Every structure is written in structure tokens, then in C-alpha cells.
């Protein structure tokens, strides 16, 4: 969420808006903002009388606004936080109550809505009023191709020094759950010594991602056409399905070979432009250049089809009854031998 840093800064400086309405599909930024309101607005001795936390399923807008219209008993502010605000019933009558308050809020009240996992209805008047008064804040998910950069930026903010490929390794294995990623990075920050560089060995030790047997290493082995290593990794991954969900394997390999196709179609252009189109750090362009030698464009395109077929098999389509571990080994074999496979007509 672009505005988050400014919001957190303003909270620290005691510069408040009367209403904050956080909404969107990404809960992480909303949780960070709400935590700052809970911790940094009122002093501890003010919270008992000046801070109210309620939940959408347990209240309604009329009750919330009734609380908001009260003046603080002690201190300068009355803080009201509505968690799980997506559970509120935004009926026509309730919306009118909220609209009236937004147009004339109590200056000593800070009213915070945490409307998670979905956007507020932008067609409603209250949303338009919030937007007009700069009180509406959208929390959008980080796109897959931006995830490694997001992790790298978080590491920098936490003053965690990393090896070149670590943000990509974490992105591959931790997925797009920003709360989980932030939690893992927080643990690493506490564990790492001053000046210590976060590398694959430390990631394996403290997060449990094996530096030898993970999708990152599988992609590397496939990219080098190292059949023995690729099959060995596929066998190990298949033995640990909880740590290596099959759907994640398919998704990561799909992105990997899609990037090889992009490399082919943009070959000869500026490496920085190619890296940008692929959504990767330019550091890794050399790896895709090597992989492209082993997988010409027609083979990389065929592999995308193989991945789709395997995904369908894993979902039981086509009356296929194979364990994911066997499907993964079959998939790796087909990728390695894509040039010898007969193309279905």
C-alpha cells in the first residue's frame, strides 16, 4: 500500500485524520496500520477509557457512529477500531448514517475501519465521500513478479544483508503471504549476527527450505539440462509433499519456462529491458541465457503445454490416478526429453 509509510509517520507525529477506511485484498498492510493505531496513538493509561476495539460481526454502523460521537473522557482522542469491517451490513440506512458522519466527523475521534480481503463498494456514496476526503486506503496484493523485490526491500528495511538469490528463493517457497514472509524475516533479524549475510544455508537452517532440494534448485538443474540432478531433486521433493506442494511446483515451473519464452522473443534487446519484462533481477539473466540454449522456443512452448497437461492430471481430469510424486518425476522426465516427445495432433 503506497500510503502506508506516510500513515505510519503521521501516527508517530500525532497528525491524524478523523476517519481511516482501509480496504482491499491484501490484509498485511491493513494489519500493520491497525497495529500502529493500537500501539502509538494513546498512552497506556489512556487506553482503558479512550480506546475501543470492536468487530464487524458483533456490531453495526449505527453503534459505531454512536461511539464515535462521544468525546474523550481522558486525553485528547477517542480511538475506535473496527476490525473485520467487511462483516458489517452496509444497508442503505446504515450507509446514510456513515455518510452523515463522514461529512461532519468529531475532531477528537479517530475512527478506523479494517475492511479486509475485499474492496469496499466504490459505487456507494460513503466510499465516494471517503475518497473525496482522502480517508479511503486501498491495500492491494503484491504481484508475483514483484514479490522478490518486495522481499529484498523488506530485508533492506530490516538491515538484513542477503546473498544475491535469497529474495527469489524465499519468494518461490513462501509464496505471496506477506504476513508469513514478514514473520519469517522478523525471526531471521533476531537470529542473525551483526554483519552476517543471509545465504541458502541459513535459510535452510532457520526456515526449513533445503538449499539442495527445492523448486529453485530444480529449475536450475533443468535449466542446465542436468538430468541426474533434476531427477534426484524431483524424487526428494516428491517425498516431502507438505514442504513442496505440487500446485506450487507447477506454478513456479510455468513462470520459469514462460520467462525462457520471453527471453527468446526479446533476444538481442537490452538485458535490463528483458529482465524487466520477465520480472526478475538482471543478475539472473545469464541463467536464462544458458537455459535458452538447451530449450529453443518451440521446446519451451511445448513445455508450457506439458505443464498444463500435468496440472490437469493432478486434478484428476482424464481419469488419471497418479500420486503427485509420480507426476512430478514424469513431468521432469518429459521436460528433459521434450525434443524426443511426440507432439499430439
HELIX and SHEET records of a PDB file:
HELIX    1   1 UNK A    4  UNK A   12  1                                   9    
HELIX    2   2 UNK A   27  UNK A   40  1                                  14    
HELIX    3   3 UNK A   44  UNK A   50  1                                   7    
HELIX    4   4 UNK A   56  UNK A   58  5                                   3    
HELIX    5   5 UNK A   61  UNK A   68  1                                   8    
HELIX    6   6 UNK A   85  UNK A   87  5                                   3    
HELIX    7   7 UNK A   92  UNK A  103  1                                  12    
HELIX    8   8 UNK A  125  UNK A  132  1                                   8    
HELIX    9   9 UNK A  144  UNK A  146  5                                   3    
HELIX   10  10 UNK A  147  UNK A  157  1                                  11    
HELIX   11  11 UNK A  166  UNK A  174  1                                   9    
HELIX   12  12 UNK A  178  UNK A  191  1                                  14    
HELIX   13  13 UNK A  200  UNK A  207  1                                   8    
HELIX   14  14 UNK A  215  UNK A  223  1                                   9    
HELIX   15  15 UNK A  227  UNK A  238  1                                  12    
HELIX   16  16 UNK A  246  UNK A  265  1                                  20    
HELIX   17  17 UNK A  271  UNK A  278  1                                   8    
HELIX   18  18 UNK A  282  UNK A  284  5                                   3    
HELIX   19  19 UNK A  285  UNK A  294  1                                  10    
HELIX   20  20 UNK A  297  UNK A  314  1                                  18    
HELIX   21  21 UNK A  324  UNK A  336  1                                  13    
HELIX   22  22 UNK A  338  UNK A  340  5                                   3    
SHEET    1   A 5 UNK A  51  UNK A  55  0                                        
SHEET    2   A 5 UNK A  78  UNK A  83  1                                        
SHEET    3   A 5 UNK A 109  UNK A 116  1                                        
SHEET    4   A 5 UNK A  19  UNK A  24  1                                        
SHEET    5   A 5 UNK A 136  UNK A 138  1                                        
SHEET    1   B 2 UNK A 161  UNK A 162  0                                        
SHEET    2   B 2 UNK A 197  UNK A 198  1                                        
END                                                                             
